[in-house]
Amino acid sequence: MDELGVKLREHALLEGDFLLRSGRRSSYYLDKYRFETRPELLRPLGERLAAAAREHEPDAVRLAGPALGAVALAASASLASGLPFVIVRDSAKEYGTANRLEGPFEQGELVCLLEDVVTSGGALTEAVDALREAGLVVRNAICVVDREEGGADALARLGVRLRSLYRAGDLVPAAKTAENPHG
């Protein structure tokens, strides 16, 4: 594992009994706020996400990140890549502009979706739906960590390919046997 992966594990890996957004329970938790709020981790993660977006979606003109978790990552990747980004809210706000997407964009633009930790892919599939409803094109998503618990398959059903900087099995060796006996 590379140095950034070691730092992610060191700063963000918690062990215990955790309820995940997906409703599943897990013996470990990768606390995204423990890596997204540290500049020494956020900067290289943004650089890696920007490089992955250039590699896997070179024609993207914009990045996108679901609120709240991926906003710092999208901002960091935006700074590293020079690409603007939009923020995908969980739901349209009920005041002001009542937008579900924040930040200017044009219909038909190709975006690369960024995320922190993916488990079942529920939050990302909702973000894909919101982006597509607004007329944006989404074909690829890049996450910092794929827990390898169905997220890639959920996105594939929408025609979106999930790529990850790290897999849970790389960061948490016990994850391969304890959480995903087939992986």
N, C-alpha and C positions, 0 to 999 in steps of 0.2 A: 504494500500500500504506500502511496506517496505521502509526502509530508503534510499536505493539506488534509488528506483523509485521516491521518493520525491526529491532527489538531481538531477536526470535526468530532472524532470519537472522544477525544479527551475532554472537550468543552461541552458537547451536546448530548452524549449518551447517558441516559438515566436507566437504572435497573430497578425493578419493583413490579407492581401490578398496576397497569394503566388501561383505561378505557380510551379507545381511539375514536376519531370522528366517524369512522365506518361502523361503529358499534361493537367492534371486536375488542377483545382483551388481549394484552400483550405483556410479556415479561420485561420488555425494554421499550424505551421511548426516546426518539431523537428530537430533542427540544429545539425547534428551529429558531426560537428567539435567542437561544444561547449562541448561535452562530451568526444570525442576521444583525445582531446589535453590537458585534465586535468588529471594529474597522479592520483589524489584522486578518480576519476571516472573510468579512463581507467584500473587501476589495478583490482578493484573489478569486472568490467565488463569482463575482461579477465579471471578472476577466475570463474565467473559464466558461461561464454561460454565454458571454458574447462570442467567444471563439467557437463554441458548439453551435450557436445560432448561425454564424458565418459558414460553418462547415455543412450543416444539415439543412439549412434553409437560406441559401445565399441570396435569394431574390427577395427576402423579407424587407419591407420598408418600415416596419414597426415591430416592437416587442409588446407583449401583453402579460400582465401579472394579476392574478386574483388577490383581492383584499382579504385579509390584512397581511397574511403571511408572505406573499411573494412581492409585495410592493417595494421593500428595501432591495431585494434581489434584482427586480426589474430596473430600479433606479441605478443601481450599481452597474448592471450590464449595459444600460443606456449610456452611462458615462464612458464606459470602456469601448463601446461600439460606435457611438455617435448616432445610434438609431433612437428616435423618440419612442415613447411607450404609452400605452393606455392601461388604466386600472379597471379591473372588472369587479364591480360590487356584487355582493351576495344577492341584492335586490335593488331595484331603482329606489333612490332616495325620495322621500315624500315632501321635499322642500326645494327651494331654489330651482335648479334646472331639471330636477327629477330624472337625472341620468342614471343608467345602469353602468355605462362606460364613461370613465372620466379621462379627459384629454382629447385633443382634436384628432380626427381621422377622416379618411374619405372611403366611401363604400367601394368595395372591390380590392382594397389593399390586402396584400399578403402579410400576415403577422406570424411571429413565432411566439408561442405561449411558454411562459416560464413558471416554475413552481418550486416549492421547497421540498417537502417530503410527500411522496405519493404512496398510498396504501391501496384502497379499492378503486381510486380514480374518480370518486363521486364529485369532489370539488372541481376537478379539472373538466369533467364532462359537462357540468353546469356552466363553467366558463366558456367552453367551446360553443355550447348552445347560445349563450348570450352574445358572443362575438359574431357568430354566424347570423343570428337574428338581426344584428346591426349592419349586416352586409359585408363583413370582413371574411377573408379566406384563411382557414387554419388547417394546416396539414401536419405540422410537427409541434411537439411539446418537449421541453427539456426540463428535467428536475434535478435538484441536487442529489436527493436520495430516493431510489425506488425500493420500497419495502418488499417488492416482489410478491404481492398478495392480490394480484388481479387488476391492478391499475392499467397496465399495458394492454391487457385484453379488452378492458372497458373502452379505452380510447380507440383501439383498433376497430371496434364495432362502429365507431363514428368516422372511420377513415383518417384517424390521426395517429401518427407514430410517436411513441414515447421513447425518449432517449434519456439516459441518466449519467451524471458525473460519477456517481457511486451507487452500488447496490447494497442493500442491507447486509447481505451475506458476506460482503467484503469488509464492512465496518464492524459488524457484529457476528463473528464466526458462529456463535450459538444460534443465530437467527435461522440459519439454513436447516438445522435439525429441529429446533424447538418450535418455530413458527411455520415453517414450510418444509415438511418432510420430503417433498418431491423436488426441492430446488437445490 
